[in-house]
Amino acid sequence: MPEGDVVYRTAGRLGHALDGRVLTRSDFRVPRHATADLTGRSVLETVSRGKHLLTRVEGGLTVHTHLRMEGSWQVSPAGRGLPPGDVIRLVLANADWQAVGVRLGMVDLVATGDEHRLVGHLGPDLLGADWDPAEAVRRLTGRPGLAIGEALLDQRNLAGIGTIYRAETLFLAGVSPWRPVGAIEDVGRIVALARRLLHANREREKRVMTGDPRPGRGMWVYGRAGRPCLRCGYRISRGEVGAQPQERLIFWCRRCQPGEPAD
């Protein structure tokens, strides 16, 4: 699933193409909003909120989308041909640009004042202007018996982190993914590391966690199962943590992050 940095960049691309322009095409291809028409309205702004996208439109309306596992927004000059097949969920276009939502996991049209119904449950946004690390720590520590590897992916605690940033953050912190939150002395340090990694990569198409952009050197542990740890040389392990199938995958170094997974 795309993580907060990808969604942040997507909001930037949508904003560049749509913000401040009048819509000349509005095509919702989801049953719930099939008759909705935003043509003639100006797009006010497009922002990200964790892994969610909010496109606010003149007249007090907001288009909410979520990429989920396979979704994407394709931005191109107006009039360009659309992707073939039954994959399009939404088209928003103006005289200059068109934005095509492909395989979007969620598409909603709500009153802007009701955005909280869709994103109000989220914790502090790691890339948001209103980032609040103290609130993120408070939420993470609210369930002290939960494994930190599971707590970090709960978007109600902090919004935007996914499996890649979880693995890299915990490696840099030297913390086992299975360590209970209540057994960690400085949860704030983990939160700060996650924020620093996402912030450093928010404008990059290719993520670099190690400072080394060479092929195969950008990640400390993620995707490197069976290969030597770049810090200690021990073999990187791969396992599962958490309850959600799409979010269980974890990579870690047993030497740098001591603490075996629970049976």
Secondary structure, 3 states (H helix, E strand, C coil): CCCHHHHHHHHHHHHHHHECCECCEEEECCHHHCCCCCCCCEEEEEEEECCEEEEEECCCEEEEEECCCCCEEEEEECCCCCCCCCCEEEEEECCCEEEEEECCCEEEEEEHHHCHHHHCCCCCECCCCCCCHHHHHHHHCCCCCCEHHHHCCCCCCCECCCHHHHHHHHHHHCCCCCCEHHHCCCHHHHHHHHHHHHHHHCCCCCCCCCCCCCCCCCCCCCCCCCCECCCCCCEEEEEECCCCHHHCEEEEECCCCCCCCCC
